[in-house]
Amino acid sequence: MSNLSISTSSDANVFCRCGVNAELKISWTQLNTGRRFFCCKNTKRRGGCDYFQWYDDEIPPQAKKII
């Protein structure tokens, strides 16, 4: 994935496989614009677990056209 970023906060306590709170980010890719996801705070190079889980359901095609 490219063009993701900006961290947000969440009331959900989601933990990655490293055992730390997963970070909630927003995807800005063409396929998933505005869709939020959880990921490991640590990069794979820093020993992170590469955890990834969508927070939001998939955006319907009609809504993607509006976004």
PDB file of N, CA, C and O in Angstrom, chain B, residues numbered from 101:
ATOM      1  N   MET B 101       0.837  -1.169   0.000  1.00  0.00           N
ATOM      2  CA  MET B 101       0.000   0.000   0.000  1.00  0.00           C
ATOM      3  C   MET B 101       0.882   1.231   0.000  1.00  0.00           C
ATOM      4  O   MET B 101       1.939   1.250   0.630  1.00  0.00           O
ATOM      5  N   SER B 102       0.454   2.235  -0.692  1.00  0.00           N
ATOM      6  CA  SER B 102       1.183   3.491  -0.663  1.00  0.00           C
ATOM      7  C   SER B 102       0.211   4.607  -0.338  1.00  0.00           C
ATOM      8  O   SER B 102      -1.006   4.421  -0.347  1.00  0.00           O
ATOM      9  N   ASN B 103       0.769   5.758  -0.055  1.00  0.00           N
ATOM     10  CA  ASN B 103      -0.048   6.931   0.255  1.00  0.00           C
ATOM     11  C   ASN B 103      -0.995   6.697   1.425  1.00  0.00           C
ATOM     12  O   ASN B 103      -2.169   7.056   1.328  1.00  0.00           O
ATOM     13  N   LEU B 104      -0.536   6.115   2.518  1.00  0.00           N
ATOM     14  CA  LEU B 104      -1.374   5.926   3.677  1.00  0.00           C
ATOM     15  C   LEU B 104      -1.054   6.995   4.681  1.00  0.00           C
ATOM     16  O   LEU B 104      -0.610   8.045   4.216  1.00  0.00           O
ATOM     17  N   SER B 105      -1.186   6.914   5.811  1.00  0.00           N
ATOM     18  CA  SER B 105      -0.665   7.710   6.893  1.00  0.00           C
ATOM     19  C   SER B 105      -1.713   8.290   7.777  1.00  0.00           C
ATOM     20  O   SER B 105      -2.780   7.696   7.932  1.00  0.00           O
ATOM     21  N   ILE B 106      -1.475   9.355   8.329  1.00  0.00           N
ATOM     22  CA  ILE B 106      -2.007  10.061   9.456  1.00  0.00           C
ATOM     23  C   ILE B 106      -2.583   9.126  10.511  1.00  0.00           C
ATOM     24  O   ILE B 106      -3.507   8.351  10.269  1.00  0.00           O
ATOM     25  N   SER B 107      -2.007   9.237  11.656  1.00  0.00           N
ATOM     26  CA  SER B 107      -2.458   8.442  12.792  1.00  0.00           C
ATOM     27  C   SER B 107      -3.682   9.089  13.404  1.00  0.00           C
ATOM     28  O   SER B 107      -3.810  10.313  13.434  1.00  0.00           O
ATOM     29  N   THR B 108      -4.561   8.263  13.883  1.00  0.00           N
ATOM     30  CA  THR B 108      -5.742   8.754  14.578  1.00  0.00           C
ATOM     31  C   THR B 108      -5.842   7.997  15.889  1.00  0.00           C
ATOM     32  O   THR B 108      -5.089   7.051  16.120  1.00  0.00           O
ATOM     33  N   SER B 109      -6.747   8.395  16.732  1.00  0.00           N
ATOM     34  CA  SER B 109      -6.929   7.665  17.981  1.00  0.00           C
ATOM     35  C   SER B 109      -8.198   6.842  17.886  1.00  0.00           C
ATOM     36  O   SER B 109      -9.072   7.106  17.061  1.00  0.00           O
ATOM     37  N   SER B 110      -8.280   5.851  18.736  1.00  0.00           N
ATOM     38  CA  SER B 110      -9.430   4.959  18.722  1.00  0.00           C
ATOM     39  C   SER B 110      -9.742   4.543  20.144  1.00  0.00           C
ATOM     40  O   SER B 110      -8.844   4.415  20.976  1.00  0.00           O
ATOM     41  N   ASP B 111     -11.015   4.334  20.418  1.00  0.00           N
ATOM     42  CA  ASP B 111     -11.408   3.817  21.722  1.00  0.00           C
ATOM     43  C   ASP B 111     -11.172   2.316  21.804  1.00  0.00           C
ATOM     44  O   ASP B 111     -11.158   1.747  22.896  1.00  0.00           O
ATOM     45  N   ALA B 112     -10.987   1.675  20.658  1.00  0.00           N
ATOM     46  CA  ALA B 112     -10.784   0.228  20.619  1.00  0.00           C
ATOM     47  C   ALA B 112      -9.371  -0.102  21.093  1.00  0.00           C
ATOM     48  O   ALA B 112      -8.407   0.552  20.697  1.00  0.00           O
ATOM     49  N   ASN B 113      -9.258  -1.105  21.928  1.00  0.00           N
ATOM     50  CA  ASN B 113      -7.951  -1.588  22.347  1.00  0.00           C
ATOM     51  C   ASN B 113      -7.605  -2.787  21.488  1.00  0.00           C
ATOM     52  O   ASN B 113      -7.957  -3.922  21.810  1.00  0.00           O
ATOM     53  N   VAL B 114      -6.915  -2.524  20.394  1.00  0.00           N
ATOM     54  CA  VAL B 114      -6.500  -3.570  19.474  1.00  0.00           C
ATOM     55  C   VAL B 114      -5.002  -3.736  19.634  1.00  0.00           C
ATOM     56  O   VAL B 114      -4.251  -2.762  19.594  1.00  0.00           O
ATOM     57  N   PHE B 115      -4.575  -4.965  19.815  1.00  0.00           N
ATOM     58  CA  PHE B 115      -3.160  -5.248  20.014  1.00  0.00           C
ATOM     59  C   PHE B 115      -2.615  -6.034  18.833  1.00  0.00           C
ATOM     60  O   PHE B 115      -3.266  -6.948  18.326  1.00  0.00           O
ATOM     61  N   CYS B 116      -1.423  -5.671  18.405  1.00  0.00           N
ATOM     62  CA  CYS B 116      -0.776  -6.419  17.334  1.00  0.00           C
ATOM     63  C   CYS B 116      -0.104  -7.652  17.937  1.00  0.00           C
ATOM     64  O   CYS B 116      -0.186  -7.884  19.143  1.00  0.00           O
ATOM     65  N   ARG B 117       0.549  -8.427  17.102  1.00  0.00           N
ATOM     66  CA  ARG B 117       1.203  -9.655  17.584  1.00  0.00           C
ATOM     67  C   ARG B 117       2.435  -9.364  18.442  1.00  0.00           C
ATOM     68  O   ARG B 117       2.955 -10.267  19.097  1.00  0.00           O
ATOM     69  N   CYS B 118       2.912  -8.104  18.445  1.00  0.00           N
ATOM     70  CA  CYS B 118       4.020  -7.701  19.326  1.00  0.00           C
ATOM     71  C   CYS B 118       3.533  -7.486  20.758  1.00  0.00           C
ATOM     72  O   CYS B 118       4.330  -7.418  21.694  1.00  0.00           O
ATOM     73  N   GLY B 119       2.202  -7.379  20.914  1.00  0.00           N
ATOM     74  CA  GLY B 119       1.630  -7.155  22.233  1.00  0.00           C
ATOM     75  C   GLY B 119       1.440  -5.690  22.584  1.00  0.00           C
ATOM     76  O   GLY B 119       1.090  -5.373  23.721  1.00  0.00           O
ATOM     77  N   VAL B 120       1.663  -4.788  21.634  1.00  0.00           N
ATOM     78  CA  VAL B 120       1.462  -3.358  21.887  1.00  0.00           C
ATOM     79  C   VAL B 120       0.187  -2.892  21.185  1.00  0.00           C
ATOM     80  O   VAL B 120      -0.300  -3.545  20.262  1.00  0.00           O
ATOM     81  N   ASN B 121      -0.349  -1.751  21.636  1.00  0.00           N
ATOM     82  CA  ASN B 121      -1.542  -1.200  20.984  1.00  0.00           C
ATOM     83  C   ASN B 121      -1.251  -0.941  19.514  1.00  0.00           C
ATOM     84  O   ASN B 121      -0.264  -0.292  19.169  1.00  0.00           O
ATOM     85  N   ALA B 122      -2.116  -1.451  18.660  1.00  0.00           N
ATOM     86  CA  ALA B 122      -1.968  -1.204  17.227  1.00  0.00           C
ATOM     87  C   ALA B 122      -2.350   0.240  16.934  1.00  0.00           C
ATOM     88  O   ALA B 122      -3.182   0.831  17.624  1.00  0.00           O
ATOM     89  N   GLU B 123      -1.739   0.789  15.916  1.00  0.00           N
ATOM     90  CA  GLU B 123      -1.983   2.163  15.509  1.00  0.00           C
ATOM     91  C   GLU B 123      -3.146   2.194  14.516  1.00  0.00           C
ATOM     92  O   GLU B 123      -3.237   1.334  13.640  1.00  0.00           O
ATOM     93  N   LEU B 124      -4.026   3.172  14.648  1.00  0.00           N
ATOM     94  CA  LEU B 124      -5.135   3.347  13.713  1.00  0.00           C
ATOM     95  C   LEU B 124      -4.731   4.411  12.702  1.00  0.00           C
ATOM     96  O   LEU B 124      -4.441   5.549  13.072  1.00  0.00           O
ATOM     97  N   LYS B 125      -4.714   4.039  11.416  1.00  0.00           N
ATOM     98  CA  LYS B 125      -4.310   4.964  10.352  1.00  0.00           C
ATOM     99  C   LYS B 125      -5.400   5.037   9.294  1.00  0.00           C
ATOM    100  O   LYS B 125      -6.358   4.263   9.313  1.00  0.00           O
ATOM    101  N   ILE B 126      -5.242   5.965   8.387  1.00  0.00           N
ATOM    102  CA  ILE B 126      -6.191   6.145   7.293  1.00  0.00           C
ATOM    103  C   ILE B 126      -5.479   5.895   5.972  1.00  0.00           C
ATOM    104  O   ILE B 126      -4.401   6.434   5.722  1.00  0.00           O
ATOM    105  N   SER B 127      -6.089   5.079   5.140  1.00  0.00           N
ATOM    106  CA  SER B 127      -5.541   4.795   3.818  1.00  0.00           C
ATOM    107  C   SER B 127      -5.919   5.909   2.851  1.00  0.00           C
ATOM    108  O   SER B 127      -7.055   6.382   2.845  1.00  0.00           O
ATOM    109  N   TRP B 128      -4.957   6.320   2.037  1.00  0.00           N
ATOM    110  CA  TRP B 128      -5.232   7.306   0.992  1.00  0.00           C
ATOM    111  C   TRP B 128      -4.899   6.732  -0.377  1.00  0.00           C
ATOM    112  O   TRP B 128      -4.605   7.478  -1.311  1.00  0.00           O
ATOM    113  N   THR B 129      -4.944   5.409  -0.498  1.00  0.00           N
ATOM    114  CA  THR B 129      -4.744   4.787  -1.800  1.00  0.00           C
ATOM    115  C   THR B 129      -5.998   4.977  -2.636  1.00  0.00           C
ATOM    116  O   THR B 129      -7.070   5.250  -2.097  1.00  0.00           O
ATOM    117  N   GLN B 130      -5.874   4.836  -3.928  1.00  0.00           N
ATOM    118  CA  GLN B 130      -7.025   5.005  -4.814  1.00  0.00           C
ATOM    119  C   GLN B 130      -8.101   3.966  -4.516  1.00  0.00           C
ATOM    120  O   GLN B 130      -9.291   4.273  -4.576  1.00  0.00           O
ATOM    121  N   LEU B 131      -7.701   2.762  -4.200  1.00  0.00           N
ATOM    122  CA  LEU B 131      -8.651   1.675  -3.959  1.00  0.00           C
ATOM    123  C   LEU B 131      -9.382   1.812  -2.623  1.00  0.00           C
ATOM    124  O   LEU B 131     -10.541   1.410  -2.521  1.00  0.00           O
ATOM    125  N   ASN B 132      -8.736   2.367  -1.601  1.00  0.00           N
ATOM    126  CA  ASN B 132      -9.316   2.416  -0.252  1.00  0.00           C
ATOM    127  C   ASN B 132      -9.265   3.807   0.374  1.00  0.00           C
ATOM    128  O   ASN B 132      -9.004   3.927   1.572  1.00  0.00           O
ATOM    129  N   THR B 133      -9.502   4.839  -0.390  1.00  0.00           N
ATOM    130  CA  THR B 133      -9.424   6.211   0.105  1.00  0.00           C
ATOM    131  C   THR B 133     -10.326   6.427   1.321  1.00  0.00           C
ATOM    132  O   THR B 133     -11.528   6.165   1.271  1.00  0.00           O
ATOM    133  N   GLY B 134      -9.730   6.904   2.404  1.00  0.00           N
ATOM    134  CA  GLY B 134     -10.478   7.231   3.611  1.00  0.00           C
ATOM    135  C   GLY B 134     -10.791   6.053   4.512  1.00  0.00           C
ATOM    136  O   GLY B 134     -11.386   6.235   5.575  1.00  0.00           O
ATOM    137  N   ARG B 135     -10.410   4.861   4.119  1.00  0.00           N
ATOM    138  CA  ARG B 135     -10.710   3.667   4.917  1.00  0.00           C
ATOM    139  C   ARG B 135      -9.653   3.516   6.011  1.00  0.00           C
ATOM    140  O   ARG B 135      -8.454   3.589   5.744  1.00  0.00           O
ATOM    141  N   ARG B 136     -10.111   3.307   7.238  1.00  0.00           N
ATOM    142  CA  ARG B 136      -9.191   3.202   8.375  1.00  0.00           C
ATOM    143  C   ARG B 136      -8.757   1.755   8.601  1.00  0.00           C
ATOM    144  O   ARG B 136      -9.482   0.810   8.291  1.00  0.00           O
ATOM    145  N   PHE B 137      -7.549   1.612   9.152  1.00  0.00           N
ATOM    146  CA  PHE B 137      -7.001   0.287   9.423  1.00  0.00           C
ATOM    147  C   PHE B 137      -6.067   0.338  10.625  1.00  0.00           C
ATOM    148  O   PHE B 137      -5.507   1.384  10.952  1.00  0.00           O
ATOM    149  N   PHE B 138      -5.909  -0.810  11.275  1.00  0.00           N
ATOM    150  CA  PHE B 138      -4.948  -0.960  12.362  1.00  0.00           C
ATOM    151  C   PHE B 138      -3.677  -1.571  11.802  1.00  0.00           C
ATOM    152  O   PHE B 138      -3.723  -2.408  10.900  1.00  0.00           O
ATOM    153  N   CYS B 139      -2.535  -1.148  12.346  1.00  0.00           N
ATOM    154  CA  CYS B 139      -1.263  -1.746  11.962  1.00  0.00           C
ATOM    155  C   CYS B 139      -0.305  -1.685  13.149  1.00  0.00           C
ATOM    156  O   CYS B 139      -0.522  -0.945  14.108  1.00  0.00           O
ATOM    157  N   CYS B 140       0.751  -2.476  13.059  1.00  0.00           N
ATOM    158  CA  CYS B 140       1.781  -2.496  14.095  1.00  0.00           C
ATOM    159  C   CYS B 140       2.493  -1.146  14.117  1.00  0.00           C
ATOM    160  O   CYS B 140       2.813  -0.595  13.064  1.00  0.00           O
ATOM    161  N   LYS B 141       2.742  -0.615  15.311  1.00  0.00           N
ATOM    162  CA  LYS B 141       3.454   0.663  15.448  1.00  0.00           C
ATOM    163  C   LYS B 141       4.912   0.538  15.024  1.00  0.00           C
ATOM    164  O   LYS B 141       5.520   1.505  14.566  1.00  0.00           O
ATOM    165  N   ASN B 142       5.461  -0.653  15.179  1.00  0.00           N
ATOM    166  CA  ASN B 142       6.867  -0.885  14.855  1.00  0.00           C
ATOM    167  C   ASN B 142       7.004  -1.324  13.404  1.00  0.00           C
ATOM    168  O   ASN B 142       6.235  -2.155  12.921  1.00  0.00           O
ATOM    169  N   THR B 143       7.977  -0.767  12.722  1.00  0.00           N
ATOM    170  CA  THR B 143       8.221  -1.216  11.357  1.00  0.00           C
ATOM    171  C   THR B 143       8.811  -2.619  11.397  1.00  0.00           C
ATOM    172  O   THR B 143       9.364  -3.036  12.414  1.00  0.00           O
ATOM    173  N   LYS B 144       8.697  -3.331  10.313  1.00  0.00           N
ATOM    174  CA  LYS B 144       9.244  -4.686  10.258  1.00  0.00           C
ATOM    175  C   LYS B 144      10.757  -4.661  10.509  1.00  0.00           C
ATOM    176  O   LYS B 144      11.297  -5.576  11.132  1.00  0.00           O
ATOM    177  N   ARG B 145      11.434  -3.624  10.031  1.00  0.00           N
ATOM    178  CA  ARG B 145      12.883  -3.500  10.243  1.00  0.00           C
ATOM    179  C   ARG B 145      13.230  -3.352  11.718  1.00  0.00           C
ATOM    180  O   ARG B 145      14.302  -3.773  12.152  1.00  0.00           O
ATOM    181  N   ARG B 146      12.327  -2.758  12.488  1.00  0.00           N
ATOM    182  CA  ARG B 146      12.564  -2.570  13.926  1.00  0.00           C
ATOM    183  C   ARG B 146      12.006  -3.729  14.735  1.00  0.00           C
ATOM    184  O   ARG B 146      11.813  -3.602  15.944  1.00  0.00           O
ATOM    185  N   GLY B 147      11.746  -4.844  14.092  1.00  0.00           N
ATOM    186  CA  GLY B 147      11.261  -6.019  14.808  1.00  0.00           C
ATOM    187  C   GLY B 147       9.755  -6.087  14.914  1.00  0.00           C
ATOM    188  O   GLY B 147       9.226  -6.903  15.670  1.00  0.00           O
ATOM    189  N   GLY B 148       9.051  -5.247  14.172  1.00  0.00           N
ATOM    190  CA  GLY B 148       7.592  -5.256  14.193  1.00  0.00           C
ATOM    191  C   GLY B 148       7.028  -6.523  13.576  1.00  0.00           C
ATOM    192  O   GLY B 148       7.729  -7.265  12.888  1.00  0.00           O
ATOM    193  N   CYS B 149       5.757  -6.754  13.836  1.00  0.00           N
ATOM    194  CA  CYS B 149       5.127  -8.006  13.409  1.00  0.00           C
ATOM    195  C   CYS B 149       4.374  -7.892  12.090  1.00  0.00           C
ATOM    196  O   CYS B 149       3.831  -8.890  11.617  1.00  0.00           O
ATOM    197  N   ASP B 150       4.324  -6.716  11.485  1.00  0.00           N
ATOM    198  CA  ASP B 150       3.638  -6.513  10.210  1.00  0.00           C
ATOM    199  C   ASP B 150       2.132  -6.747  10.324  1.00  0.00           C
ATOM    200  O   ASP B 150       1.488  -7.156   9.358  1.00  0.00           O
ATOM    201  N   TYR B 151       1.572  -6.486  11.508  1.00  0.00           N
ATOM    202  CA  TYR B 151       0.136  -6.667  11.753  1.00  0.00           C
ATOM    203  C   TYR B 151      -0.681  -5.684  10.921  1.00  0.00           C
ATOM    204  O   TYR B 151      -0.304  -4.521  10.777  1.00  0.00           O
ATOM    205  N   PHE B 152      -1.805  -6.156  10.373  1.00  0.00           N
ATOM    206  CA  PHE B 152      -2.700  -5.315   9.583  1.00  0.00           C
ATOM    207  C   PHE B 152      -4.123  -5.837   9.728  1.00  0.00           C
ATOM    208  O   PHE B 152      -4.368  -7.036   9.598  1.00  0.00           O
ATOM    209  N   GLN B 153      -5.063  -4.928   9.999  1.00  0.00           N
ATOM    210  CA  GLN B 153      -6.481  -5.300  10.081  1.00  0.00           C
ATOM    211  C   GLN B 153      -7.317  -4.075   9.738  1.00  0.00           C
ATOM    212  O   GLN B 153      -7.085  -2.989  10.268  1.00  0.00           O
ATOM    213  N   TRP B 154      -8.294  -4.253   8.845  1.00  0.00           N
ATOM    214  CA  TRP B 154      -9.182  -3.145   8.517  1.00  0.00           C
ATOM    215  C   TRP B 154     -10.041  -2.804   9.718  1.00  0.00           C
ATOM    216  O   TRP B 154     -10.526  -3.702  10.406  1.00  0.00           O
ATOM    217  N   TYR B 155     -10.239  -1.521   9.981  1.00  0.00           N
ATOM    218  CA  TYR B 155     -11.138  -1.028  11.022  1.00  0.00           C
ATOM    219  C   TYR B 155     -12.526  -0.807  10.431  1.00  0.00           C
ATOM    220  O   TYR B 155     -13.537  -1.148  11.044  1.00  0.00           O
ATOM    221  N   ASP B 156     -12.559  -0.235   9.237  1.00  0.00           N
ATOM    222  CA  ASP B 156     -13.819   0.046   8.551  1.00  0.00           C
ATOM    223  C   ASP B 156     -14.165  -1.081   7.588  1.00  0.00           C
ATOM    224  O   ASP B 156     -13.286  -1.763   7.060  1.00  0.00           O
ATOM    225  N   ASP B 157     -15.462  -1.263   7.371  1.00  0.00           N
ATOM    226  CA  ASP B 157     -15.905  -2.168   6.325  1.00  0.00           C
ATOM    227  C   ASP B 157     -15.516  -1.572   4.979  1.00  0.00           C
ATOM    228  O   ASP B 157     -15.211  -0.384   4.879  1.00  0.00           O
ATOM    229  N   GLU B 158     -15.527  -2.404   3.951  1.00  0.00           N
ATOM    230  CA  GLU B 158     -15.199  -1.922   2.616  1.00  0.00           C
ATOM    231  C   GLU B 158     -16.208  -0.857   2.185  1.00  0.00           C
ATOM    232  O   GLU B 158     -17.406  -0.975   2.442  1.00  0.00           O
ATOM    233  N   ILE B 159     -15.707   0.167   1.537  1.00  0.00           N
ATOM    234  CA  ILE B 159     -16.561   1.264   1.085  1.00  0.00           C
ATOM    235  C   ILE B 159     -17.276   0.835  -0.195  1.00  0.00           C
ATOM    236  O   ILE B 159     -16.626   0.378  -1.135  1.00  0.00           O
ATOM    237  N   PRO B 160     -18.610   0.977  -0.248  1.00  0.00           N
ATOM    238  CA  PRO B 160     -19.352   0.600  -1.457  1.00  0.00           C
ATOM    239  C   PRO B 160     -18.899   1.427  -2.667  1.00  0.00           C
ATOM    240  O   PRO B 160     -18.510   2.584  -2.509  1.00  0.00           O
ATOM    241  N   PRO B 161     -18.945   0.849  -3.866  1.00  0.00           N
ATOM    242  CA  PRO B 161     -18.488   1.558  -5.071  1.00  0.00           C
ATOM    243  C   PRO B 161     -19.154   2.919  -5.276  1.00  0.00           C
ATOM    244  O   PRO B 161     -18.504   3.859  -5.732  1.00  0.00           O
ATOM    245  N   GLN B 162     -20.440   3.035  -4.945  1.00  0.00           N
ATOM    246  CA  GLN B 162     -21.137   4.308  -5.120  1.00  0.00           C
ATOM    247  C   GLN B 162     -20.543   5.387  -4.215  1.00  0.00           C
ATOM    248  O   GLN B 162     -20.408   6.540  -4.625  1.00  0.00           O
ATOM    249  N   ALA B 163     -20.195   5.019  -3.002  1.00  0.00           N
ATOM    250  CA  ALA B 163     -19.601   5.974  -2.062  1.00  0.00           C
ATOM    251  C   ALA B 163     -18.196   6.371  -2.505  1.00  0.00           C
ATOM    252  O   ALA B 163     -17.789   7.517  -2.316  1.00  0.00           O
ATOM    253  N   LYS B 164     -17.447   5.428  -3.095  1.00  0.00           N
ATOM    254  CA  LYS B 164     -16.098   5.738  -3.577  1.00  0.00           C
ATOM    255  C   LYS B 164     -16.137   6.826  -4.645  1.00  0.00           C
ATOM    256  O   LYS B 164     -15.236   7.661  -4.720  1.00  0.00           O
ATOM    257  N   LYS B 165     -17.179   6.814  -5.469  1.00  0.00           N
ATOM    258  CA  LYS B 165     -17.300   7.831  -6.521  1.00  0.00           C
ATOM    259  C   LYS B 165     -17.449   9.220  -5.918  1.00  0.00           C
ATOM    260  O   LYS B 165     -16.942  10.197  -6.469  1.00  0.00           O
ATOM    261  N   ILE B 166     -18.141   9.308  -4.793  1.00  0.00           N
ATOM    262  CA  ILE B 166     -18.361  10.593  -4.126  1.00  0.00           C
ATOM    263  C   ILE B 166     -17.079  11.085  -3.467  1.00  0.00           C
ATOM    264  O   ILE B 166     -16.763  12.274  -3.508  1.00  0.00           O
ATOM    265  N   ILE B 167     -16.350  10.164  -2.864  1.00  0.00           N
ATOM    266  CA  ILE B 167     -15.100  10.514  -2.183  1.00  0.00           C
ATOM    267  C   ILE B 167     -14.083  10.913  -3.219  1.00  0.00           C
ATOM    268  O   ILE B 167     -12.950  11.250  -2.874  1.00  0.00           O
TER     269      ILE B 167
END
